[in-house]
Amino acid sequence: MIQAIYILVADSGLCVLDKKYGQAEMDPNLISGFLTALISFGQELSSGNRVHVIDFGAFDICLSLRSNVIVAATVDKTDDQNAAMSVLADVNNAFVKKYKEFLNEWDGNLEPFEQFTPIIDEITKNGKASEMRIIVPVLKGKVSPMLVRLGQMTQEVFDVAKMCKGKLTSRDIADQLGMPMKDVQKALHTLEDMDMLEWQEIGEFAE
C-alpha cells in the first residue's frame, strides 16, 4: 500500500502536509531534506509534471513535481509503481488547483492545508489505490528497428517498446526482459519524451 503521502513546497523544501496509512515510520523532515537536496543538485527532478521513482531501501519513493509543489509517497515495493505515480499526479493536480493562488501569498501558516487531508484519503482510497489500480504502458503505433540502426533509439529502449502492448506493467516488462526496474523506467520515460507512449488503466478503477 501507499505507506505515507508528503506534500512539500519545492522552493523552500518545507513539508506542509503529511498523511500516514501504513506502519512504516518515516520522518517528514528526512523526506523533505532528501528531496530538497535532489532539487538543489538537479539530479532527479525536471521541470513539468514528470513523476519519478527512487529506490529507498525497503520502500520506493514516488514523487511528482508541478507548479512548485512536490507530492511524494513511500510505497511498498509490491505495489504497482505506475498506479502509485498516477495517484500522486492526481493528488498533485488537486492540491495545486486548490492552493495555487494561496501559495503565492503564503505566510507560513500550515493550518489551511489540513483541509486537504480528506481529499488525499479519497484520491488514495486511504492508501490502497495503488493495490487496486493497474497502469500499463501502451505503444502508439509500431516501433521500427531502423530507429536503432540510425542511432535514434537504443536497443534497450527498443526492447522495452516492443513489450508495451497494454498487457504488461513496467515490473512485468522488467521481469520478462531481465532488466533492472530503473532501466525499464528510464526507457519508458524516453518513449514518453518521444511521444511514442501512453498509459492505460486496466485495474479496478478503470472505466
C-alpha positions in Angstrom: 0.0 0.0 0.0 0.9 3.6 0.0 2.6 3.9 3.4 2.5 7.7 3.6 2.0 10.9 1.5 4.0 14.0 1.8 3.3 17.4 0.2 6.2 19.8 0.0 6.7 23.4 -1.4 9.7 22.9 -3.7 11.5 26.2 -3.3 11.5 26.1 0.5 11.7 22.3 0.9 9.1 22.6 3.6 6.7 19.7 4.2 3.3 21.4 4.5 1.2 18.2 5.0 1.7 14.5 5.5 -0.6 11.6 5.9 0.4 8.1 7.1 -1.5 5.0 6.2 0.8 2.1 6.9 3.1 1.1 9.7 6.3 2.4 8.2 7.8 5.3 10.2 9.4 8.0 8.0 10.3 11.4 9.4 8.7 14.1 7.1 11.8 16.3 7.7 14.0 13.4 6.4 11.9 13.1 3.3 11.8 16.9 2.7 15.6 17.2 3.3 16.3 14.3 0.9 14.1 15.7 -1.9 15.4 19.3 -1.4 18.9 18.1 -1.9 17.8 16.4 -5.2 16.2 19.6 -6.4 19.3 21.6 -5.5 21.6 19.4 -7.5 19.1 18.8 -10.3 19.9 15.1 -10.2 16.4 13.6 -10.3 13.7 16.2 -10.8 13.0 18.0 -14.0 10.5 20.8 -14.9 7.0 20.0 -15.8 4.9 17.1 -14.3 7.3 14.2 -14.7 7.0 11.6 -12.0 9.9 9.7 -10.6 10.6 6.6 -8.6 13.6 6.3 -6.2 14.8 3.2 -4.5 14.8 3.9 -0.8 15.7 0.6 0.7 12.7 -1.3 2.0 10.3 1.1 0.1 10.2 3.1 -3.1 9.7 6.9 -3.0 7.5 8.0 -5.8 7.2 11.7 -6.5 5.6 14.3 -8.7 6.6 17.9 -9.3 4.2 20.5 -10.5 4.0 24.3 -10.1 6.5 24.3 -7.2 4.6 21.5 -5.4 6.1 18.1 -4.7 3.9 15.2 -3.8 5.9 12.3 -2.5 5.0 8.9 -1.2 6.6 5.9 0.4 5.2 2.9 -1.4 5.5 -0.8 -0.8 7.7 -2.5 -3.5 4.9 -5.0 -4.1 2.6 -2.2 -5.3 2.2 -1.2 -8.9 4.6 1.8 -9.3 2.8 3.3 -12.2 -0.5 3.1 -10.4 1.1 4.9 -7.4 2.5 7.5 -9.7 -0.8 8.1 -11.3 -2.3 8.6 -7.8 0.4 11.1 -6.9 -0.2 13.0 -10.1 -4.0 13.2 -9.2 -3.1 14.4 -5.6 -0.7 17.0 -7.0 -3.2 18.3 -9.5 -5.9 18.6 -6.9 -3.6 20.4 -4.4 -2.3 22.9 -7.0 -5.9 23.6 -8.1 -7.0 24.3 -4.5 -3.9 26.2 -3.2 -2.0 27.7 -6.2 -3.3 31.2 -5.5 -3.0 30.8 -1.8 0.7 29.8 -2.1 1.5 33.0 -3.9 1.0 34.9 -0.7 1.5 32.2 1.8 2.6 33.4 5.2 3.9 30.1 6.5 0.7 29.0 8.3 0.2 25.3 7.9 -3.4 25.1 9.3 -5.2 25.8 6.0 -3.6 22.7 4.4 -5.2 20.4 6.9 -8.5 20.8 4.9 -6.8 18.9 2.1 -6.4 15.7 4.2 -9.9 14.2 3.3 -9.1 14.8 -0.4 -5.9 12.8 -0.1 -7.9 10.0 1.6 -10.4 10.0 -1.3 -7.9 10.0 -4.1 -5.6 7.4 -2.5 -8.5 5.2 -1.3 -6.9 5.5 2.2 -3.6 4.4 0.8 -4.8 1.4 -1.1 -5.4 2.8 -4.5 -2.0 1.5 -5.9 -3.0 -2.0 -4.9 -6.3 -1.9 -6.8 -5.2 0.1 -9.9 -3.1 -1.3 -12.6 -1.5 1.1 -15.1 0.2 -0.3 -18.2 2.3 1.3 -20.9 0.9 1.2 -24.5 3.0 2.0 -27.5 1.4 4.4 -30.0 1.6 2.5 -33.3 4.7 0.5 -34.2 8.4 0.9 -33.5 10.9 0.2 -36.3 14.3 -1.5 -35.7 15.5 1.2 -38.2 15.4 3.7 -35.3 18.2 1.6 -33.6 20.3 1.3 -36.7 20.0 5.1 -37.3 21.0 5.8 -33.7 17.7 7.4 -32.8 16.9 4.8 -30.2 19.0 2.4 -28.1 18.5 -1.3 -28.3 17.3 -1.3 -24.7 14.6 1.3 -25.4 13.5 -0.7 -28.5 13.3 -3.9 -26.5 11.1 -2.2 -23.9 8.9 -0.6 -26.5 8.2 -4.0 -28.1 6.7 -5.1 -24.8 4.3 -2.2 -24.4 1.2 -3.8 -25.8 -1.2 -2.9 -23.0 -1.0 -6.1 -21.1 2.2 -5.8 -19.0 3.1 -3.5 -16.2 6.6 -2.0 -16.1 7.5 -4.5 -13.4 6.3 -7.4 -15.7 8.4 -5.9 -18.5 11.5 -5.8 -16.2 10.9 -9.4 -15.2 10.5 -10.7 -18.7 13.4 -8.8 -20.1 15.6 -9.5 -17.1 16.3 -5.8 -16.8 16.7 -3.7 -13.7 13.4 -1.8 -12.9 15.2 1.6 -13.0 16.4 0.9 -16.6 12.8 0.0 -17.7 11.5 3.2 -16.1 14.2 5.2 -17.9 13.3 3.6 -21.2 9.6 4.3 -20.7 10.4 7.9 -19.9 12.4 8.1 -23.1 9.5 6.7 -25.1 7.2 9.3 -23.4 9.6 12.1 -24.4 9.5 10.8 -28.0 5.6 10.9 -27.8 5.5 7.2 -28.6 3.9 6.0 -25.4 0.7 6.4 -23.4 -0.6 4.9 -20.2 -3.9 3.0 -19.8 -5.6 1.8 -16.6 -6.8 -1.7 -16.5 -7.3 -2.1 -12.8 -10.4 -1.9 -10.6 -10.9 1.8 -11.1 -10.7 1.7 -14.9 -13.9 2.9 -16.6 
